[in-house]
Amino acid sequence: MRVFQGTLVKFGATWCNPCNQAEKFLSQHFNGQYESIDITQNEEVAQAYGVKNIPTFIAFGKDGDIVDRFTGFDPSKIRQAISKI
């Protein structure tokens, strides 16, 4: 299983409009502080983290523990999650 540390991970897909909105927001405000995982190309990673709906965001602390998790594009939740990293 892929391990993430000190980052926000956005699970989404290119055909998902809210995912695309989130990607635009993240790239404008948090460039370099997040990773995007396309669930159609990385099904095993999405399954390993229990992603059932998109966009799903998981914030990983520096030790790799999950410090926040939510589904849906919400800029305030993104800011809050990144502040926990």
C-alpha positions in Angstrom: 0.0 0.0 0.0 1.2 3.5 -0.8 2.1 5.5 2.2 1.7 9.3 2.4 3.4 11.7 4.9 2.8 15.4 5.5 0.4 16.0 2.6 -3.2 16.3 1.6 -4.3 13.7 -0.9 -7.2 14.4 -3.2 -8.8 11.3 -4.7 -10.8 12.1 -7.8 -11.2 11.5 -11.5 -10.9 13.6 -14.6 -14.7 13.2 -15.4 -15.7 14.5 -12.0 -16.6 18.2 -12.1 -16.2 18.8 -8.3 -12.8 17.1 -8.5 -11.7 19.4 -11.2 -12.9 22.5 -9.2 -11.0 21.2 -6.2 -7.9 20.6 -8.4 -8.0 24.2 -9.6 -8.5 25.6 -6.1 -5.6 23.5 -4.7 -3.2 24.4 -7.5 -4.0 28.1 -7.0 -3.7 28.2 -3.2 -1.7 25.2 -2.1 0.7 24.3 -4.9 3.1 21.7 -3.7 1.2 20.9 -0.5 -1.1 18.2 -2.0 -1.1 15.1 -4.2 -3.9 14.1 -6.6 -4.8 10.4 -7.1 -6.9 9.5 -10.1 -9.0 6.6 -8.9 -9.5 5.3 -12.4 -5.7 4.8 -12.8 -5.0 3.9 -9.2 -7.9 1.8 -8.1 -5.8 -0.2 -5.6 -4.7 2.9 -3.7 -8.3 4.2 -3.6 -9.5 0.8 -2.3 -6.7 0.6 0.3 -7.9 4.0 1.8 -11.6 3.1 1.6 -12.5 5.8 -1.0 -16.1 5.2 -2.1 -17.1 8.7 -3.3 -15.2 11.5 -4.9 -13.7 13.9 -4.4 -12.3 12.5 -1.1 -9.6 14.3 0.8 -7.3 12.6 3.3 -4.7 14.7 5.2 -1.7 12.8 6.4 0.5 14.0 9.2 4.3 13.9 9.1 4.3 10.5 10.7 1.8 9.1 8.1 -1.2 9.1 10.4 -4.5 10.3 9.0 -5.3 13.7 10.7 -8.4 14.6 8.7 -10.7 13.1 6.1 -13.8 14.4 4.2 -15.7 14.0 1.0 -16.9 16.8 -1.3 -15.3 20.0 -2.5 -15.3 22.5 0.4 -12.6 25.2 0.4 -12.9 25.8 4.2 -12.4 22.1 4.9 -9.4 22.0 2.6 -7.8 24.9 4.5 -8.6 23.3 7.8 -7.1 19.9 6.7 -3.9 21.5 5.4 -3.5 23.4 8.7 -3.4 20.0 10.5 -0.5 18.7 8.5 
